[in-house]
Amino acid sequence: MLKKLCSVIFTLAAITFGVATQTVWAAEPPLRLGVGLFQADKDKNDATYRPLAAYLSAKLGRPIELRTVDSWEGLAKSLANGETDIALLGPWGYVLANHQAQAQVVSTILYDGKPEYFAIIVTNPSSGINNIKDLKGRTFAFGDKGSTSGYLIPFHFFMTQGIDPDTYFSKVIYTKHQAIETQIAQNTLDAGADYNRNRNAMIEQGLIKAEQSKIIWQSAPLPNDAFAVSSSLAKDKPFVTKLQGALAGIGEALKNQPELLPAHYTGFVSTDNSFYKSIRDAGLATGKLQVK
């Protein structure tokens, strides 16, 4: 009965997205789609990515179970250990999952048409901090240790400057990207690591004011979030090709269904593991990634 109900539900999803499908899902297990906590809370995150799950379900002819994982490190582990089959995750999380369990990227998300973004270090304009040297003896926040822009890239930058965060800052904390921007805006934190897409989104949504957040450092361009598959699915070349085609079609589908992706995200472009070399190199340089 449950399988029959799932078939009916996802057939309706297919009709909604204008995709012809066959009712063969009773024989196919659901695909478990993991997404990072891109939004302020899990409920909002689920609501944001449910249309994407329905679209992919219709295109792939498979039921999809959406699950939000609340840390980048946790999402990488879930893809590596088989708790999720496909995932939209940050670059460092993808590199970890690839290194640990041969997960494979199939596509990269586009933001305003570009497959790249930037890590940043921010402070409150009233803090008196204007450069990295001014951070000495101040409080600093990283994102969780699975975050590219919140941890790996700024940590690597500090290493190149001869800075040990544990001794350079008066206090180091690890928290969510949204919390970092909020605390800086409230002047309860001196500085922290973030990424330009998050800062822009929080300003647009009125969660912080632009005049409460000042960028004092920006990285070189980084590859955007990866859409990756587990090692077992990576071996299924017809499935990978079908998934890449479905993701590539989202750009056109957004014209009539803008809810498929959050604001400013404009689709996906097919990529491979080589696109994330800069992230892998940073992981190796910092010792966070060990050569096998």
Residue pairs with C-beta under 8 A, 6 or more apart in sequence:
3 25
3 26
4 26
6 25
6 26
6 30
6 63
7 23
7 25
7 26
7 63
9 63
10 25
10 54
10 57
10 58
10 62
10 63
10 64
11 21
11 23
13 54
13 57
13 58
14 20
14 21
14 57
14 58
14 61
16 54
16 58
17 54
17 55
17 58
17 59
17 253
17 257
19 58
19 59
21 58
21 61
22 61
24 61
25 61
25 62
25 63
28 61
28 62
28 63
30 62
30 63
30 64
30 65
31 56
31 57
31 60
31 62
31 63
31 64
31 65
31 85
31 86
32 64
32 65
32 67
32 83
32 84
32 85
32 86
33 49
33 53
33 56
33 64
33 65
33 66
33 67
33 84
33 85
33 86
33 87
33 88
34 67
34 68
34 69
34 75
34 78
34 79
34 83
34 84
34 86
34 87
34 88
34 89
35 45
35 49
35 66
35 67
35 68
35 69
35 75
35 87
35 88
35 89
36 68
36 69
36 72
36 75
36 88
36 89
36 90
36 93
36 225
37 45
37 68
37 69
37 70
37 71
37 176
38 45
38 48
38 49
38 262
39 45
39 48
39 262
40 178
40 207
42 68
42 70
45 68
46 66
46 68
48 262
49 66
49 68
49 88
50 66
51 257
51 259
51 260
52 250
52 260
52 261
53 64
53 66
54 64
55 246
55 250
55 253
55 257
55 260
56 64
56 243
56 246
56 247
57 63
57 64
59 242
59 245
59 246
59 249
60 239
60 242
60 243
60 246
67 84
69 75
69 78
69 84
71 144
71 146
72 89
72 90
72 92
72 93
72 143
72 144
72 146
72 147
72 148
72 150
73 93
73 96
73 144
73 145
73 146
74 146
75 84
75 87
75 89
75 90
75 93
75 146
76 89
76 92
76 93
76 94
76 96
76 97
76 100
76 146
77 83
77 96
77 97
77 100
78 84
78 87
79 87
79 89
79 97
79 101
79 103
79 228
79 230
80 96
80 97
80 100
80 101
80 103
81 101
82 230
82 232
84 230
85 229
85 230
85 233
86 227
86 228
86 229
86 230
86 233
86 243
87 97
87 103
87 227
87 228
87 229
88 109
88 225
88 226
88 227
89 97
89 225
89 226
89 228
90 146
90 147
90 148
90 149
90 225
90 226
91 148
91 222
91 223
91 224
91 225
91 226
91 276
91 279
92 146
92 147
92 148
92 151
92 152
92 153
92 279
92 283
93 146
93 147
93 148
93 226
94 103
94 105
94 225
94 226
94 228
94 276
94 279
95 276
95 279
95 280
95 283
95 289
96 146
96 283
96 289
97 103
97 228
98 104
98 105
98 228
98 273
98 276
99 280
99 283
99 289
99 292
101 230
101 231
102 231
102 234
103 228
103 229
103 230
103 231
103 234
104 228
104 229
104 231
104 234
104 240
104 272
104 273
105 226
105 227
105 228
105 271
105 272
105 273
105 275
105 276
106 227
106 228
106 229
106 240
106 243
106 244
106 247
106 270
106 271
107 226
107 227
107 243
107 244
107 247
107 248
107 268
107 269
107 270
107 271
108 115
108 223
108 224
108 225
108 226
108 227
108 268
108 269
108 271
108 275
109 115
109 224
109 225
109 226
109 227
109 261
109 265
109 267
109 268
110 224
110 251
110 265
110 266
110 267
110 268
110 269
111 117
111 197
111 224
111 264
111 265
111 266
112 264
112 266
113 266
114 224
115 223
115 224
115 269
115 271
115 275
116 221
116 222
116 223
116 224
117 149
117 195
117 196
117 197
117 221
117 222
117 224
118 149
118 195
118 196
118 218
118 219
118 220
118 221
118 222
119 148
119 149
119 150
119 153
119 154
119 193
119 194
119 195
119 218
119 219
119 222
120 149
120 193
120 194
120 195
120 196
120 199
120 215
120 217
120 218
120 219
121 132
121 154
121 191
121 192
121 193
121 194
121 215
121 216
121 217
121 218
122 180
122 181
122 184
122 191
122 192
122 194
122 199
122 213
122 214
122 215
122 216
123 129
123 184
123 190
123 191
123 192
123 213
123 214
123 216
124 184
124 185
124 187
124 190
124 212
124 213
124 214
125 211
125 212
125 213
125 214
126 187
127 138
127 187
127 190
127 191
128 134
129 135
129 138
129 190
129 191
129 216
130 216
131 216
131 217
132 161
132 163
132 216
132 217
134 216
135 168
135 169
135 190
135 191
136 168
136 169
137 168
137 169
137 170
138 169
138 170
138 190
138 191
139 169
139 170
139 171
139 172
139 173
139 189
139 190
139 191
140 165
140 169
140 171
140 172
140 173
140 189
140 190
140 191
140 192
140 193
141 172
141 173
141 174
141 175
141 179
141 180
141 183
141 189
141 191
141 192
141 193
142 150
142 151
142 154
142 155
142 165
142 172
142 173
142 174
142 192
142 193
143 149
143 150
143 151
143 174
143 175
143 176
143 177
143 180
143 193
143 194
144 150
144 151
144 174
144 175
144 176
145 151
145 174
145 288
147 177
147 193
148 195
148 222
148 279
149 177
149 193
149 194
149 195
149 219
149 222
150 177
150 180
150 193
150 194
150 195
151 174
151 193
152 279
152 282
152 283
152 286
152 288
153 193
153 219
153 222
153 279
153 282
154 193
154 217
154 219
155 165
155 286
155 288
156 282
156 285
156 286
157 217
157 219
158 164
158 165
158 168
159 285
159 286
165 172
166 172
173 189
175 183
177 194
177 195
177 198
178 198
178 202
178 207
180 189
180 192
180 193
180 194
181 192
181 194
181 198
181 199
181 202
181 207
181 208
181 213
182 202
182 207
182 208
183 189
183 192
184 190
184 191
184 192
184 212
184 213
185 208
185 209
185 212
185 213
191 216
196 218
197 264
199 208
199 213
199 215
200 264
201 262
201 263
201 264
202 208
203 209
203 210
203 213
204 263
220 278
222 278
222 279
223 271
223 275
223 276
223 278
223 279
226 271
226 276
227 243
227 247
227 268
229 239
229 240
229 243
233 239
233 240
234 240
244 270
247 267
247 268
247 270
248 267
248 268
248 269
248 270
250 260
250 261
250 267
250 268
251 266
251 267
251 268
252 267
253 260
254 260
254 261
254 266
254 267
261 267
280 289
283 289
284 291
